[in-house]
């Protein structure tokens, strides 16, 4: 299996963990009517120019509007979709483009100085609400309304393992390892604003690297949301092997850049 197919398979498996999937001749539909504001759970995925673009756009609009969900497309290889993007705009869609770095761990566990103020716990029912509280503070995750339901779904799925980091006993940082077959992916890495700048993410990544090694996973991936985050992961043993040109077309609501605050 080539690299792009590996990345796509893991991406689709992760998306299906919290949404329904329906393959179409032109791409894939993902939806979860119980979480209409969760963008990743509700979008049409397209990576090639459709044969009948107007029909596809109308089909997607009808599909999501029937569930009272804002129609949206996640577009890949956008350099080959310029005509389709223009047609989306004609239909009233807003559009934003992204450079999506894909990073792979180099299989060397990072060495960090011991910090007695830092403890890391696997999330269980006992500390569930501490971890959830941290994630609900992170605007990039879509806010409490989105993250509360998503976190519960992930917690009940054995493919996800969540971790909460405490600094001097205070929960302030989280991360998650999603496993599919012999591959893993780092997800929902975040620190509350008050505790940023202390290098806490490094301790969580180190912990996940050790777990990856223990599980004998062949690859550990991470998809940073922007160049700044990409540089952070680069300091902890993750190498950018590919940068995808992607796009988000949406018929209403906030852009992803607005949600991320950039």
N, C-alpha and C positions, 0 to 999 in steps of 0.2 A: 504494500500500500504506500503510495507516495505521500510526501509530507502534507500537502494541502488536504488530501483526503483524510489523513489522520487527524488533522486539526478540525476539519469539518465534522467528522464522526463524533469526536469528543464534544464539540460545540452543540451538535444536535441532541446528543444524549443528555447533556446538561439541561438544555432547554426543555426536553421532554420530561424532565424530573419535576417540572412545575407547570407544564402546559400540555395541551393536546396537539397532535401533529397530523397533518393531512398532506400527503404528497400530491402535487399537481404536475401536469406536463411542463409548466413554465417555472416551477419552483416549489416552495413549501409554505403552508399556512400553519401558524402556531396561534393557539388561543386558550384563554382561561377566563370564562365568563364570571368567575367568582373573584377575579382580581383584574377588573377592567382598566385600572390605571397603571398596571405593571407592564411597562413597554416591552421588556424582553419576552413576556409571556403572550403578547398579543401583537403579532406582526406577520407580514408576508415576506418571505426570504427569497430574493432573486439575485442570481449571479450571471445570468446570460440574457441577452436581448430576446424578449418574447416574440413569437411569430405574429401574434395579433395583440399589440400592446394596449389598444383602447379597450378591447374585450377583457383583458386581464385586469386593468385598472377598475373597470366597472364591476367586475366579479368580486374583487377584493373589497371595494366600497360597500357593495350589497352584503357581503358576508359578515363584515364587522358591524355595520350599522344595524343589521338584524338583531344583534346582541347588545346594542347600545354601547358599542366600543368604538373609539375613534380609529378610523382606518390609518394604517401606517405600513411602510415598507422599510425593511433593512436591505440595503443594496451592497453587493460585493462586486469587485472588479469594475468600479464605476467608470473607469476610462473607456470601457466598451459599452457603457449604457447611456451615453450622452443624449441620444435620441429619446430613449425611454424617460429620462429625467426631464427633458423638455416637455414631453407629453404629460407627465405628472404635474408639472407646474401649470400647464394649460388647464388642467382639471381642478386647480385650486390648491394643490399640495405645496407646503413649504418644504424647503430642502436645506440640509446641512451636510457638509462633507467632513470626513475624519481620516487621519492617518492612524491605523490600528497596529501598534507593534505587537509582535508575538515573540515571547521570550521563553527560553528553555534553560533549565538548571544544568550546570556543568558537572553535577554529581559529586562536588566537593563540599562537605559541610563547612559552613563558615565558622571561623574562630572568633569568639567574642569574649571580652573580659567578664569575669563573674560579677554579677550585680545582685547583691543581697536584697535589694528593694523589689526585685522582679520575681514574680511567680506566675507560672502558666498552668492552667487547668483545662482538662477536657470538659466540654459543656455537657452537663447532666441535668436531670430534673432539679437537682439541688441548687445549681448556680445558673439555671436557664434564664431567669429574669434579669440577672446581672449582665449576662451577655446580650440579651435582647435590649436592655436599656442602652448599652453602648451603641449598638447598631442603629437604634432609632434616633440617635443624636446626629447621625451622618447624613447630611443633605444629599450627597451623591447617591445614596441608596434609595432615594425617593420619599423619605419621610416615614413616620410611624405607620400611617395607613397602609402603605405598600409593604414595608419591611416586616411588620408584625405577622402578617399572614405567610409571607415567604419564609421567614425564619422557622415558623412552626412546621411548614411543609418539609423543609430541609432537615430539621431535627428528627423528623419521623422517617426519614429516608436513610437507610444504612450506608448508602454510598457517600454521604456527607459526614465529616467529622469536624465539629466546631471547637475552637479554642478561645478561651478568654484569658487575657493577661491582666494581672493586678500589679499596680505599683504602690508599694507601701500598704498593701491590703485593699486598695481602691480599684475596682474594675474600670479599665480605661482603653483597652485595645482588644480587637478580635481578629481572627482569621479562620479560614475554613479550608479543608482538603477534600476535594471531590475526586472519587476514584471510579474509573471505568476500565475493566480489564487490567492491562499492565501499565496504564497511564494515569497520572494524577494531574489535577489542576488546582492552583491556589486561587481562592475566591474570597470575596468580602473582607479584604484586609483594610482595617481602619483604626484610627486612634481619635479619641475625643479631643477637641480643640485645646483644652487646658493642658494636655499631656504631650502635645506634639513637640518635636524638636529634641526629644530625649533618646532617639534611636530605638524605641521600643519595638518597632516593626521588625528590626533585625532579629530580636529574640524569638519572635513568633515564626519567622521564616526559618531560623535555625531549627526550631522544634519540629516544623513540618518537614524539613530536609531529613532529619533523623527518622521521622516516621516513614517517609518515602523509602529510605534505605532499609528500614526494618521490614516493610511490606514487599521489598524487592521489586519496586515499580521500575519499569524501563525508562519512563520519561516523566518529568514534572514540568508542567507548563504554567505560564502566567500571562494574562492579557492586560497590561497596564492601560489605564484610561487616557493617559496623556504622556507627553514627553518628560515632564517633571517626575512623574511616578516611574516611568521607564528608567530614568537615571538612578532612582532609589534602588530598584530591584537589581540594577547592574552592579551596585556595590556589594550585593549579597549573593553573587554567584550565578545570576541569570543573564544570559546572552541573547541579544536580539538577533533572531535568525531570519526574520521576515517582517515586512511592514505592508499590511494590506491597505488599499485605498477603498474606504467604505462610505456609505451614505445613509441618511435617515430622512425619509419623506413622510410627512404627517399632515393630516387634514385638520388638525386642531390641537389645542393644548400647548404645553411648554416644549421647547426644543430640549434635546439632551444637554446641549451646552448651557442652557439656562439652569437646568437641574444641577449640573456640575459646578455652576457658578463661574463659568469661564466663557 
